[in-house]
């Protein structure tokens, strides 16, 4: 069974037991549990349910493992022949979660 969830404007394909790095979730503690209700698609092996825009009665339970920094992105700006150069780096803070369960109740 797998599901496609939406978080912070991005879509993630998850299944039970996966560890996923999501954009930072504010005000969460390590080992706390969250419920993600923005489920766009659920596949239980035999059938696929696509939401309009989300699947009703679908839920993904995740456990927060902690926070980490993502890969560095380098921003480099310059203007030719003007001796203007600017180099800047950025590292996104990510929240690492483990998918505990995918719940879908078919009506």
C-alpha positions as CSV (number, residue, x, y, z in Angstrom):
1,X,0.0,0.0,0.0
2,X,1.3,3.4,-0.9
3,X,0.0,7.0,-0.9
4,X,0.9,10.4,-2.4
5,X,0.8,13.2,0.2
6,X,1.1,16.9,-0.2
7,X,3.2,18.9,2.2
8,X,4.4,22.5,1.8
9,X,3.4,22.6,-1.9
10,X,5.4,19.4,-2.7
11,X,4.2,15.9,-3.3
12,X,5.8,12.8,-1.8
13,X,5.1,9.1,-2.6
14,X,5.2,7.2,0.7
15,X,4.6,3.7,2.0
16,X,4.6,2.2,5.5
17,X,8.1,2.3,7.0
18,X,9.6,5.0,4.7
19,X,11.7,7.7,6.2
20,X,11.0,11.0,4.4
21,X,12.7,14.5,4.8
22,X,9.9,17.1,4.6
23,X,10.3,20.9,4.7
24,X,10.6,22.1,8.3
25,X,7.5,21.6,10.4
26,X,7.3,24.3,13.2
27,X,6.5,23.5,16.8
28,X,7.0,19.7,16.8
29,X,9.1,17.7,19.2
30,X,11.2,14.6,18.5
31,X,9.2,11.3,18.8
32,X,5.9,13.1,18.5
33,X,3.2,11.8,16.1
34,X,1.5,13.8,13.4
35,X,-1.5,13.1,11.1
36,X,-1.2,14.2,7.5
37,X,-4.7,14.6,5.9
38,X,-3.6,16.0,2.5
39,X,-3.6,12.6,0.8
40,X,-3.9,13.0,-3.0
41,X,-3.8,9.3,-4.0
42,X,-4.1,5.9,-2.2
43,X,-3.2,2.5,-3.7
44,X,-4.0,-0.6,-1.7
45,X,-2.5,-3.1,-4.2
46,X,-5.8,-3.9,-5.9
47,X,-7.3,-0.5,-6.5
48,X,-6.3,3.1,-6.8
49,X,-8.3,6.0,-5.4
50,X,-7.5,9.5,-6.7
51,X,-8.8,12.5,-4.7
52,X,-10.5,15.6,-6.0
53,X,-8.3,17.3,-4.7
54,X,-7.8,15.1,-1.6
55,X,-9.0,11.6,-0.8
56,X,-11.8,11.6,1.8
57,X,-11.3,9.3,4.8
58,X,-7.6,9.0,4.1
59,X,-4.9,9.7,6.7
60,X,-1.1,9.1,6.9
61,X,0.4,8.8,10.4
62,X,4.0,9.9,10.8
63,X,6.5,10.0,13.7
64,X,9.0,12.8,13.9
65,X,12.6,11.6,14.0
66,X,14.3,15.0,14.2
67,X,15.6,17.8,12.1
68,X,18.6,18.1,9.8
69,X,20.0,20.4,7.2
70,X,19.7,19.7,3.5
71,X,22.3,20.0,0.8
72,X,23.9,23.4,0.2
73,X,22.6,25.5,-2.6
74,X,25.0,28.1,-4.0
75,X,23.6,31.3,-5.4
76,X,26.0,33.2,-7.6
77,X,25.2,36.5,-9.1
78,X,27.4,38.6,-11.4
79,X,27.2,41.3,-14.0
80,X,29.6,41.1,-16.9
81,X,32.2,43.8,-17.3
82,X,31.0,45.6,-14.1
83,X,33.2,43.7,-11.6
84,X,30.1,42.7,-9.6
85,X,30.2,39.2,-8.1
86,X,28.1,37.9,-5.2
87,X,28.3,34.4,-3.8
88,X,25.8,33.2,-1.2
89,X,25.0,29.7,0.2
90,X,21.8,28.3,1.7
91,X,20.9,25.1,3.5
92,X,17.2,24.3,4.0
93,X,16.2,22.9,7.4
94,X,14.3,19.6,7.0
95,X,12.1,17.6,9.4
96,X,12.8,13.9,9.1
97,X,9.7,11.7,9.6
98,X,8.9,8.0,9.5
99,X,5.6,6.8,8.0
100,X,3.9,4.6,10.6
101,X,0.6,3.8,8.9
102,X,-1.6,4.7,6.0
103,X,-5.2,4.6,6.8
104,X,-8.0,4.6,4.2
105,X,-11.6,3.8,5.1
106,X,-13.6,2.9,2.0
107,X,-17.3,4.0,2.3
